[in-house]
Amino acid sequence: MPHTVALFAAASGDQGPGNTIRIVLVASLLGAALLAWFLLRGYRNDDNND
């Protein structure tokens, strides 16, 4: 029984860069969406630019 606890502890502590990559991906997707919104809102035609 103590061996399985040690195995689970070792497995959970050695996850690698998974969480960091997820955070970077989500942040970059949000940043790209905000950048696209910021750039594309200048091309909106409101019919008041005579």
BELWOQUI-V470026 format. One record per backbone hydrogen bond with DSSP energy under -1.0 kcal/mol. CO is the residue of the C=O (numbers start at 1). NH is the residue of the N-H. E is the energy in kcal/mol with one decimal. If there is no record, write none. Layout:
co:CO nh:NH e:E
co:CO nh:NH e:E
This chain:
co:1 nh:5 e:-1.5
co:2 nh:6 e:-1.9
co:3 nh:7 e:-2.2
co:4 nh:8 e:-2.5
co:5 nh:9 e:-2.2
co:6 nh:10 e:-2.2
co:7 nh:11 e:-2.4
co:8 nh:12 e:-2.3
co:9 nh:13 e:-1.5
co:17 nh:21 e:-2.5
co:18 nh:22 e:-2.1
co:19 nh:23 e:-2.4
co:20 nh:24 e:-2.5
co:21 nh:25 e:-2.6
co:22 nh:26 e:-2.6
co:23 nh:27 e:-2.6
co:24 nh:28 e:-2.4
co:25 nh:29 e:-2.3
co:26 nh:30 e:-2.4
co:27 nh:31 e:-2.4
co:28 nh:32 e:-2.5
co:29 nh:33 e:-2.2
co:30 nh:34 e:-2.4
co:31 nh:35 e:-2.5
co:32 nh:36 e:-2.5
co:33 nh:37 e:-2.3
co:34 nh:38 e:-2.5
co:35 nh:39 e:-2.5
co:36 nh:40 e:-2.8
co:37 nh:41 e:-1.6
co:40 nh:43 e:-1.2
